[in-house]
Amino acid sequence: MYVIVDIAGQQFKVEQGQEVFVHRLEGNEGDKVEFDKVLLVDNDGKVKVGKPMVKGAKIDAKIVNHLRGDKVIVFKKKRRKGFQKSNGHRQEMTKVLIENITV
């Protein structure tokens, strides 16, 4: 059984027991969170598609930890002008454990 769920503006295909990296969520490590924006449910070939959400479907999850992603280097240059600019960025993420899927 898997579901397509909208978490913090992004869509993820998740199954029970899976760990997912999402954008930073509010809450502390060990807190329980609930996602109710379920877009699709596939239960052994029986597919339910929401319009736009599947009614009554929700996902119970637990925040495992907060972390930061790999550094991304942004480099800008304009040729023949002597302009160069370098900037770095690390995205803040949350690791979430999917505990239970209710349809």
Backbone bond lengths (Angstrom), bond angles and torsions (degrees), N, CA, C in turn:
res aa  C-N    CA-C-N  psi(-1)  N-CA   C-N-CA  omega(-1)  CA-C   N-CA-C  phi
1 M - - - 1.448 - - 1.527 108.50 -
2 Y 1.321 115.69 130.09 1.452 119.74 174.68 1.520 109.07 -137.36
3 V 1.335 115.29 160.02 1.458 121.16 178.43 1.532 108.85 -135.89
4 I 1.332 114.29 154.71 1.458 121.32 170.26 1.524 106.06 -103.46
5 V 1.333 116.49 122.48 1.456 121.32 -174.19 1.525 109.47 -129.05
6 D 1.328 115.45 148.00 1.461 122.31 176.97 1.526 107.68 -98.09
7 I 1.348 116.36 113.80 1.460 122.23 179.50 1.521 107.74 -122.20
8 A 1.321 116.59 116.22 1.470 122.88 176.96 1.521 112.25 54.23
9 G 1.328 116.94 39.71 1.449 121.20 175.69 1.512 115.54 86.57
10 Q 1.316 118.95 0.34 1.456 122.72 178.08 1.521 109.02 -120.68
11 Q 1.335 115.94 149.73 1.460 121.10 179.28 1.520 109.89 -100.09
12 F 1.340 115.90 134.85 1.455 122.22 -179.14 1.519 109.82 -130.27
13 K 1.334 115.98 144.09 1.463 122.17 171.15 1.526 105.59 -96.61
14 V 1.346 116.95 114.94 1.457 120.56 -174.43 1.522 110.84 -127.60
15 E 1.323 114.73 154.22 1.457 123.76 174.16 1.517 108.06 -127.54
16 Q 1.316 116.19 165.95 1.457 120.55 179.90 1.525 109.64 -67.34
17 G 1.340 116.89 135.23 1.451 122.44 179.81 1.516 114.27 87.29
18 Q 1.309 118.18 -0.06 1.462 122.24 -177.93 1.522 110.32 -87.92
19 E 1.340 116.87 147.82 1.456 121.99 174.95 1.523 108.48 -105.93
20 V 1.328 116.21 133.50 1.456 122.18 -174.56 1.527 108.86 -127.53
21 F 1.348 116.88 139.58 1.450 122.03 173.69 1.529 108.07 -95.77
22 V 1.334 117.54 120.87 1.458 123.10 -178.64 1.529 108.50 -124.93
23 H 1.342 116.18 171.07 1.459 119.67 174.40 1.524 109.12 -60.24
24 R 1.323 116.70 157.43 1.456 122.46 -174.85 1.526 110.99 -54.40
25 L 1.344 115.94 127.30 1.464 122.94 178.27 1.517 109.89 -106.35
26 E 1.321 115.54 154.57 1.464 120.92 174.67 1.525 108.52 -72.88
27 G 1.300 116.89 143.51 1.463 121.20 177.76 1.514 110.88 125.24
28 N 1.327 114.62 166.40 1.460 121.68 -179.40 1.515 110.13 -100.51
29 E 1.322 115.84 167.52 1.458 120.64 177.24 1.523 109.38 -64.01
30 G 1.339 116.20 133.79 1.449 121.55 -178.55 1.521 113.74 94.09
31 D 1.328 117.93 -10.04 1.465 120.69 179.05 1.524 110.82 -72.07
32 K 1.315 115.22 149.37 1.461 121.81 175.82 1.526 108.58 -89.45
33 V 1.330 116.34 138.00 1.463 121.66 175.21 1.518 108.38 -128.78
34 E 1.332 115.62 157.16 1.461 121.20 -177.95 1.527 108.42 -131.05
35 F 1.323 116.18 131.93 1.457 122.09 178.17 1.524 107.66 -115.30
36 D 1.333 116.33 125.54 1.462 119.62 -178.35 1.525 112.69 -117.32
37 K 1.317 118.32 4.09 1.465 121.68 177.11 1.530 109.60 -88.81
38 V 1.320 116.30 67.89 1.467 122.46 -179.36 1.525 107.60 -90.20
39 L 1.331 116.53 123.59 1.461 121.93 -175.45 1.520 112.82 -96.31
40 L 1.341 117.74 -30.64 1.463 121.85 -177.26 1.514 109.11 -152.07
41 V 1.332 116.33 143.12 1.467 122.15 176.46 1.518 107.82 -128.75
42 D 1.340 116.84 128.01 1.462 122.10 174.94 1.523 107.08 -118.62
43 N 1.341 116.36 109.40 1.456 122.13 -179.37 1.521 108.44 -112.69
44 D 1.335 116.61 88.42 1.467 123.82 179.54 1.524 112.03 53.88
45 G 1.331 116.28 49.86 1.452 120.95 176.77 1.512 114.74 94.20
46 K 1.335 118.27 -16.86 1.460 121.32 176.13 1.525 107.82 -88.42
47 V 1.320 116.78 107.96 1.459 121.30 -173.55 1.527 110.06 -101.59
48 K 1.341 115.81 129.68 1.461 122.41 172.82 1.519 107.09 -114.59
49 V 1.322 116.16 123.52 1.452 121.25 177.80 1.521 108.09 -108.77
50 G 1.313 116.77 130.41 1.454 121.10 -179.07 1.509 112.26 -80.80
51 K 1.333 115.32 159.16 1.461 121.78 178.30 1.511 109.66 -128.88
52 P 1.287 124.25 73.68 1.455 129.22 -1.82 1.530 113.23 -88.96
53 M 1.354 119.00 -15.20 1.471 121.89 -178.93 1.524 109.67 -115.69
54 V 1.334 116.38 152.52 1.459 122.06 174.40 1.529 107.00 -81.04
55 K 1.330 116.75 124.08 1.466 120.95 -176.71 1.522 110.60 -72.83
56 G 1.328 115.63 134.19 1.460 121.57 176.71 1.514 114.68 82.58
57 A 1.312 118.56 -4.24 1.464 120.84 -179.68 1.525 109.42 -90.53
58 K 1.327 115.32 137.50 1.460 120.31 176.65 1.516 109.63 -151.35
59 I 1.316 115.05 162.00 1.460 122.07 -179.20 1.519 108.02 -126.40
60 D 1.323 116.27 128.32 1.456 121.98 174.46 1.520 107.90 -99.17
61 A 1.334 116.03 130.98 1.463 120.53 -176.88 1.525 109.59 -139.48
62 K 1.331 114.67 168.68 1.461 121.28 179.51 1.520 108.26 -130.93
63 I 1.330 116.74 136.52 1.463 121.20 176.83 1.527 108.05 -76.40
64 V 1.326 116.06 119.20 1.468 120.50 -179.51 1.524 109.57 -83.50
65 N 1.336 117.67 -54.56 1.461 120.53 175.49 1.522 110.98 -163.68
66 H 1.329 114.82 165.67 1.454 122.90 175.53 1.519 107.25 -105.14
67 L 1.323 116.52 139.42 1.458 120.31 -179.06 1.515 109.73 -152.25
68 R 1.321 115.13 178.36 1.455 121.32 178.26 1.524 108.58 -120.83
69 G 1.325 115.61 143.68 1.454 121.17 -178.18 1.514 112.02 -77.95
70 D 1.332 115.46 -176.59 1.460 121.36 178.29 1.522 110.14 -67.31
71 K 1.328 115.25 154.76 1.453 120.07 -178.94 1.528 110.22 -74.84
72 V 1.320 115.52 134.91 1.457 122.50 177.12 1.525 106.90 -111.10
73 I 1.328 117.65 124.34 1.457 122.62 179.85 1.526 108.93 -92.66
74 V 1.324 116.18 127.03 1.462 122.08 175.74 1.523 106.41 -109.66
75 F 1.348 117.42 117.85 1.460 122.05 -177.89 1.517 109.08 -121.71
76 K 1.343 115.85 125.57 1.465 121.26 179.87 1.520 108.34 -117.66
77 K 1.330 115.67 139.83 1.458 121.00 -179.93 1.514 109.31 -149.25
78 K 1.331 115.44 140.22 1.460 120.81 172.99 1.519 106.90 -115.80
79 R 1.301 116.43 122.07 1.458 119.61 -174.30 1.530 111.24 -68.96
80 R 1.297 113.80 144.69 1.470 125.10 177.55 1.529 113.75 63.14
81 K 1.307 119.07 12.76 1.467 121.64 -179.87 1.530 112.23 -115.29
82 G 1.325 117.58 -12.79 1.461 120.89 -178.53 1.518 113.44 78.46
83 F 1.332 117.85 14.81 1.466 121.53 -178.76 1.521 109.69 -96.54
84 Q 1.324 115.53 121.47 1.459 121.56 173.80 1.519 107.53 -139.79
85 K 1.312 115.66 137.12 1.460 120.24 179.40 1.522 108.48 -143.02
86 S 1.318 116.54 130.04 1.456 121.65 179.29 1.520 108.64 -119.72
87 N 1.316 115.27 138.82 1.466 120.24 -178.64 1.517 108.03 -144.84
88 G 1.317 117.27 146.87 1.459 121.60 178.84 1.520 111.03 -119.81
89 H 1.338 114.92 157.24 1.463 119.61 -177.87 1.526 108.67 -150.57
90 R 1.334 116.85 137.21 1.465 122.49 173.03 1.521 108.02 -124.41
91 Q 1.341 116.06 119.43 1.464 121.05 -178.14 1.526 110.11 -76.01
92 E 1.325 116.58 135.77 1.455 120.78 176.93 1.523 108.79 -86.79
93 M 1.336 116.45 131.21 1.452 121.94 -174.98 1.518 110.58 -131.24
94 T 1.328 114.53 166.29 1.457 122.53 175.51 1.520 108.00 -128.57
95 K 1.323 116.29 134.06 1.466 121.35 175.58 1.527 107.52 -93.84
96 V 1.354 115.52 123.12 1.464 121.84 -174.51 1.520 109.06 -119.87
97 L 1.337 117.28 134.31 1.460 123.76 176.49 1.536 108.01 -100.97
98 I 1.344 116.82 122.68 1.455 121.56 178.62 1.535 107.48 -81.31
99 E 1.334 116.09 114.69 1.464 120.22 -175.79 1.515 113.36 -95.09
100 N 1.337 117.55 -43.30 1.454 119.86 -173.89 1.525 110.34 -147.70
101 I 1.349 115.93 139.92 1.457 121.63 176.24 1.518 107.22 -117.76
102 T 1.338 115.97 121.97 1.463 121.26 179.30 1.517 109.10 -113.92
103 V 1.359 115.03 128.82 1.457 119.82 179.99 1.515 108.96 -109.88
